[in-house]
Amino acid sequence: MDGAFEAYLASDGVTFDDDDAELLRAVDGHGSVSGAAAALGRSRARALSRLETLESAFGSLVERRRGGADGGGSELTDEARELLDRFARLRGALSGTTGAREAVLYGRIASVDGELGVVDTDAGSVRALVVDAEGRSAREVDPGTPVQVSVRADAVTLHAPDDAPPSSATSARNRFDGAVSDLDAGETVATVAVDIGTEAPLFALVTVESVDRLGLAEGANLVASFKATATRATVVDDEK
């Protein structure tokens, strides 16, 4: 990590940084908060206090099991793993260990509501912020206007088809079924090319841990989703 900057995620006045990611990974590796705290040289009370602070802002992160034949323990929730994925993508993008590629889709404006528009593409409808060539909000755009839609890889989330949340349960309203067409893995993060039926693939930046957990390999089916606010539909002069 370059000492010139510090990567962190923020929510409700609470920041999630390298130390917090290390704590969650230790809980995952040792199966308990006590084991994680001991491995990191922290007190159990301090680790629990920090987890409570993080959960107040980021949601449930550690599921605790009490008693039982195995003596209880702790494991990470899906929310915790997604948080670690987001942090690793941010870290990778900032440090330059892997570039956050950008997919460009082409289509036409179907409708506009304020700053947001719906674009008809070969993959289906895409919701995006509509901007002009200078990146300024373009609210007065006629239906049928050609645009190019850009989506950064670090804005795309991947799910196994059976585990993908329904559209009504997530703010990521752009959702497409696809298959892995290429996979470029580094030491901690990987760029996944996803065929969603367009000329150019969609790209997703994920952790190597997620590659293993989702069983990502060329040809694997998955669901890709991304928010409208992370997507830009830029008005172009000529249709591609």
Secondary structure, 3 states (H helix, E strand, C coil): CCCCCCCCEEECCEEECHHHHHHHHHHHHHCCHHHHHHHHCCCHHHHHHHHHHHHHHHCCCEEEEECCCCCEEEEECHHHHHHHHHHHHHHHHHHCCCCCCEEEEEEEEEEEECCEEEEEECCEEEEEEEECCCCCECCCCCCCCEEEEEEEHHHCEEECHHHCCCHHHCCCCEEEEEEEEEEEECCCEEEEEEECCCCCCEEEEEEHHHHHHHCCCCCCEEEEEECHHHEEEEECCCCC
